[in-house]
């Protein structure tokens, strides 16, 4: 894992994530990871919790996903994302509505429902086989990126304006698990440091 403090890569496999696995906590596959508040967050497979691992392996935290604190559970695992400096949890309710939650109070694990919308009709469900798959959230805005499995359309849902807009059509056989938001980092470019 890259540390912005030491400006070097740290070895986390043996003591970091491997320690979580020994406790029975296995990260889910796909878009279920986010870097927020200096920690790597990932959804734990088979549980309604999000694990947080500190960059220096000093901070570990378990955050219940929304509804889990109320004794309810989701049909399928959701996905998490960082947007506007906060952790978000995105999932589908049983009636094909997409719900988008924001962790408003990180220390108290207080989730707030940010939006709930029915995007593709009653017969569409989250998950690749069933209809649509949330792949990311815009890091600086209220936009959720979704792939429609029936036609491989990459779409964007803007929470403030409510439209669903087609961005592109993916090629047959595309691996959507590896689509991630691109956020440029210009901190290490000496040409910019010297010029500006």
Secondary structure as UniProt FT lines:
FT   STRAND          2..3
FT   TURN            4..7
FT   STRAND          8..9
FT   HELIX           13..17
FT   HELIX           18..22
FT   TURN            23..24
FT   STRAND          33..36
FT   TURN            37..38
FT   STRAND          39..44
FT   TURN            45..46
FT   STRAND          49..54
FT   TURN            55..56
FT   STRAND          60..64
FT   TURN            66..67
FT   HELIX           68..70
FT   STRAND          79..83
FT   TURN            84..85
FT   STRAND          86..92
FT   TURN            94..95
FT   STRAND          98..105
FT   TURN            106..109
FT   STRAND          110..117
FT   TURN            122..123
FT   STRAND          125..126
FT   TURN            128..130
FT   STRAND          131..137
FT   TURN            139..140
FT   STRAND          143..148
FT   TURN            149..152
FT   STRAND          153..158
FT   TURN            159..161
FT   STRAND          164..169
FT   TURN            172..173
FT   HELIX           176..178
FT   TURN            187..188
FT   HELIX           190..195
//
